[in-house]
């Protein structure tokens, strides 16, 4: 994989204090004794993961839990009004509604999810509340929104004016048809984040506004535990991005984790999952799917159907944007 260094300790500015605060430098000399040599790591999909990782690292640097880190990290992307595939700035469905999906899972296999949620600023935190405060795993639609309102989560008005303008143009040009858009590095639909904290515990989060101009009611892989995200603290964690329908068909993220359980490295597991997707589709046109994984040793893997997928990787040494391997070129 080709690495592109974005942040280096010793560099001036650009989030230096976030990536390596004084408290973390003081803790590094003790970390091997206190946590048996465990090195924390954060991974997230696409270049918007850089800012998300920075925020997540604030929690990890304070010896915090991975579950808190991933929630706080992906909230950055949810709040980014310039992002058209996640959160506030997301693109609407065919009827003009921006519906949001998210899930979260911790090292104890506790999990929570929301789908088809409209008008709430941080679906990932609603998913966390489902995990922490209910006996359920997933809430959808009106039920999910009422749950969020009852717990006084911040509301938002969507779509944004500039997004609505784009939608109106699309609607005028495509009102009589529903075409399959190309899912690639220009039109990705998710931030997935997986992390291991200093205690050696794994957690993950995934959040999206889904497929632009999707059919009303459509839900992809992102909020589905086992498809868009899966964590098993005995083995590893994985998340997915791309065309959700294809990922769901192979229970993508859980497949990656199970492959690691049976001895494959994270890289081998991601490659095998991609091969399974390819084998199950006669037409691969525009079918971009990618997986990102980590095992309990801190080893990392990533692979996609087509070129273009990259991920942000943060350790005590800094943050890299890494270009993943791929099966074929566009």
C-alpha positions in Angstrom: 0.0 0.0 0.0 1.2 3.5 -0.9 1.3 5.8 2.2 0.9 9.5 2.2 2.0 11.1 5.4 -0.5 13.8 6.6 0.7 14.5 10.1 4.0 14.0 11.7 5.0 14.7 15.3 7.5 17.4 15.2 5.6 19.2 12.5 4.3 22.7 13.2 0.5 23.2 13.6 -2.1 21.1 11.8 -3.5 19.5 14.8 -0.2 18.6 16.5 -1.6 19.0 20.0 -4.5 16.7 19.1 -2.3 14.0 17.8 0.2 14.0 20.6 -0.7 16.1 23.6 1.6 16.4 26.6 -0.4 14.0 28.7 0.1 11.3 26.0 3.9 11.9 25.8 4.1 11.5 29.6 2.0 8.3 29.4 4.0 6.6 26.7 6.9 5.7 29.0 4.4 3.9 31.3 2.1 2.4 28.6 4.0 -0.9 28.2 3.9 -1.6 31.9 0.3 -0.5 32.4 -1.2 -2.0 29.3 1.3 -4.8 28.5 2.7 -3.1 25.4 -0.6 -2.5 23.7 -0.3 0.3 21.1 -3.6 2.1 20.4 -4.7 2.5 16.8 -7.6 4.2 14.9 -8.7 3.4 11.4 -11.4 5.1 9.3 -12.6 5.0 5.8 -11.8 7.7 3.1 -10.0 11.0 3.5 -12.7 12.4 5.7 -11.4 10.0 8.2 -8.4 12.2 8.9 -10.3 14.8 10.8 -12.5 12.1 12.5 -9.4 10.3 13.6 -8.0 13.5 15.2 -11.0 13.9 17.3 -11.1 10.2 18.2 -7.4 10.3 19.2 -8.3 12.9 21.9 -10.1 10.2 23.8 -7.5 7.5 23.2 -4.7 9.9 24.3 -6.4 10.3 27.6 -6.4 6.5 28.1 -10.1 6.5 27.2 -12.2 3.7 25.8 -12.4 2.9 22.1 -16.2 3.0 22.2 -16.1 6.6 23.2 -13.4 7.4 20.7 -15.2 6.1 17.7 -18.5 7.9 18.6 -16.7 11.2 19.0 -14.7 10.7 15.9 -17.5 10.0 13.4 -19.5 12.9 14.9 -17.0 15.2 13.2 -18.0 13.8 9.8 -21.7 13.9 10.6 -21.3 17.6 11.4 -19.4 18.5 8.3 -21.8 20.5 6.1 -19.5 20.0 3.1 -19.8 16.2 3.2 -22.5 14.9 0.8 -22.5 11.3 2.0 -22.7 11.6 5.8 -24.8 13.6 8.2 -26.1 17.2 8.0 -24.8 17.8 4.4 -26.0 14.5 3.0 -27.9 14.0 -0.2 -31.6 13.3 -0.1 -33.6 10.3 -1.4 -35.7 10.3 -4.5 -38.5 12.2 -2.7 -36.1 14.9 -1.3 -35.7 13.5 2.3 -32.3 13.2 3.9 -32.5 10.0 5.9 -29.6 8.9 8.1 -28.3 5.5 9.2 -25.7 4.6 11.9 -24.5 1.8 14.1 -22.0 1.3 16.9 -20.5 -1.8 18.6 -18.2 -2.2 21.6 -15.8 -4.8 22.9 -18.5 -6.6 24.9 -20.5 -7.2 21.6 -23.1 -4.6 22.8 -24.5 -2.8 19.8 -27.0 -0.2 18.7 -28.3 1.1 15.4 -30.7 3.5 13.8 -32.0 3.6 10.2 -34.1 5.9 8.1 -33.7 8.7 10.7 -34.6 12.2 9.6 -33.9 15.6 11.2 -31.4 14.5 13.9 -27.9 15.9 13.9 -26.0 12.9 15.3 -27.4 9.5 14.4 -24.3 7.8 15.8 -25.2 9.1 19.3 -28.8 8.0 18.9 -27.4 4.5 18.0 -25.2 4.7 21.1 -28.3 5.5 23.2 -30.2 2.6 21.8 -27.2 0.4 22.8 -26.9 1.9 26.3 -30.5 2.5 27.3 -32.7 0.0 25.6 -33.0 -3.8 25.2 -33.1 -3.4 21.5 -30.4 -3.2 18.8 -32.1 -1.2 16.0 -34.7 1.5 15.8 -35.9 2.8 12.5 -37.9 5.7 11.0 -40.5 7.5 13.1 -39.7 5.3 16.1 -36.1 6.1 16.0 -36.9 9.8 15.7 -39.3 9.8 18.6 -36.7 8.0 20.7 -34.2 10.7 19.8 -36.6 13.5 20.5 -37.5 12.0 23.8 -33.9 12.0 24.8 -33.5 15.6 23.5 -31.0 15.0 20.8 -30.2 18.0 18.7 -32.4 18.5 15.6 -31.5 19.7 12.2 -33.3 20.9 9.1 -32.3 19.1 5.9 -31.6 19.1 3.1 -29.3 22.1 3.2 -30.2 24.9 0.7 -27.3 24.1 -1.6 -28.1 20.4 -1.4 -31.8 21.1 -2.2 -30.7 23.1 -5.2 -28.7 20.1 -6.5 -31.7 17.8 -5.8 -34.1 20.0 -7.7 -31.8 20.0 -10.7 -31.5 16.2 -10.5 -35.2 15.8 -10.1 -35.9 17.8 -13.2 -33.5 15.7 -15.2 -34.3 12.3 -13.8 -37.9 12.4 -12.6 -39.0 9.6 -14.9 -36.2 7.2 -14.1 -34.0 5.8 -11.4 -30.5 5.2 -12.6 -27.8 3.4 -10.6 -25.0 5.9 -9.7 -21.4 5.0 -9.8 -20.1 4.3 -6.3 -16.4 5.3 -6.3 -14.0 7.6 -4.6 -16.0 10.6 -5.9 -19.3 9.2 -4.5 -18.6 7.2 -1.4 -21.3 6.9 1.2 -19.9 6.1 4.6 -17.5 6.8 7.3 -16.6 3.6 9.1 -14.2 3.7 12.1 -12.6 0.9 14.1 -10.3 1.4 17.0 -8.2 -0.4 19.6 -7.5 1.5 22.9 -4.6 1.1 25.3 -6.6 -1.6 27.2 -6.6 -3.7 24.0 -10.3 -3.4 23.5 -11.9 -2.9 20.1 -14.9 -0.9 19.1 -16.4 0.5 15.9 -18.9 3.0 14.5 -20.4 3.5 11.1 -22.6 6.4 9.8 -24.0 7.6 6.5 -26.7 9.5 4.7 -26.8 6.6 2.2 -27.1 6.4 -1.6 -27.9 9.7 -3.1 -31.4 9.8 -4.6 -32.1 6.3 -3.4 -35.7 4.9 -3.4 -37.6 6.1 -0.3 -37.2 3.5 2.5 -33.9 2.1 1.2 -31.4 1.1 3.9 -27.9 -0.1 3.0 -25.3 -2.0 4.9 -24.0 0.9 7.2 -26.4 0.5 10.1 -26.6 -3.3 9.9 -24.4 -5.1 12.5 -22.5 -7.8 10.6 -22.7 -6.0 7.3 -21.4 -2.5 7.6 -19.6 -3.1 10.9 -18.7 -6.0 13.2 -16.5 -6.3 16.3 -15.4 -9.4 18.1 -13.0 -8.5 20.9 -11.4 -12.0 20.8 -10.5 -11.6 17.1 -10.7 -8.2 15.5 -13.0 -5.6 13.9 -14.0 -4.7 10.4 -16.1 -2.1 8.6 -17.3 -1.7 5.0 -18.0 1.1 2.5 -19.4 1.2 -1.0 -22.5 -0.4 -2.5 -24.4 -1.6 0.6 -26.6 -4.1 -1.2 -23.5 -6.1 -2.3 -22.0 -6.0 1.2 -25.2 -7.2 2.8 -25.3 -10.2 0.5 -22.1 -11.6 2.0 -22.6 -10.3 5.6 -19.4 -8.4 4.7 -17.9 -7.2 8.0 -18.7 -10.3 10.0 -17.3 -12.4 7.2 -14.0 -10.5 7.4 -13.9 -11.0 11.2 -14.7 -14.8 10.9 -12.0 -15.2 8.3 -9.5 -13.6 10.8 -10.8 -16.0 13.5 -9.8 -18.9 11.2 -6.3 -17.6 10.8 -6.3 -15.2 8.0 -4.5 -11.8 8.4 -6.7 -8.7 8.2 -5.4 -8.1 4.6 -6.1 -11.7 3.5 -9.6 -11.5 5.1 -10.4 -8.2 3.3 -9.2 -9.6 0.0 -11.3 -12.8 0.4 -14.4 -10.8 1.2 -13.9 -8.7 -2.0 -13.4 -11.9 -4.0 -16.7 -13.3 -2.7 -18.6 -10.1 -3.7 -17.1 -10.3 -7.2 -18.0 -14.0 -7.5 -21.7 -13.2 -6.7 -22.2 -10.5 -9.3 -22.2 -11.0 -13.1 -22.1 -7.2 -13.7 -19.5 -5.3 -11.8 -20.1 -2.0 -13.5 -20.0 0.7 -10.8 -19.9 -1.9 -8.1 -17.3 -0.5 -5.7 -17.1 -2.1 -2.3 -14.3 -2.0 0.2 -13.3 -3.4 3.6 -11.1 -2.2 6.4 -10.0 -4.5 9.3 -7.8 -4.8 12.3 -7.0 -7.8 14.5 -6.0 -8.1 18.1 -2.3 -7.9 17.3 -2.9 -4.4 15.8 -2.4 -5.7 12.2 -4.3 -3.9 9.5 -5.9 -4.8 6.2 -7.9 -3.0 3.5 -9.0 -4.0 0.0 -11.6 -2.9 -2.6 -13.1 -4.1 -5.8 -11.9 -1.1 -7.7 -9.0 1.4 -7.2 -9.7 4.6 -5.3 -10.4 3.4 -1.8 -8.2 4.9 0.9 -8.3 5.0 4.7 -6.9 7.1 7.6 -4.6 5.3 10.1 -3.7 7.0 13.4 -1.2 5.7 15.9 1.2 7.4 18.4 3.4 8.1 15.5 0.9 10.2 13.6 -1.8 9.9 10.9 -1.3 8.4 7.4 -3.7 8.4 4.5 -3.2 5.0 3.0 -4.2 3.8 -0.5 -5.7 0.4 -0.2 -5.1 -2.5 -2.6 -7.7 -3.3 -5.2 -8.8 -6.1 -7.5 -9.2 -4.1 -10.7 -8.9 -0.6 -12.2 -11.8 1.6 -13.2 
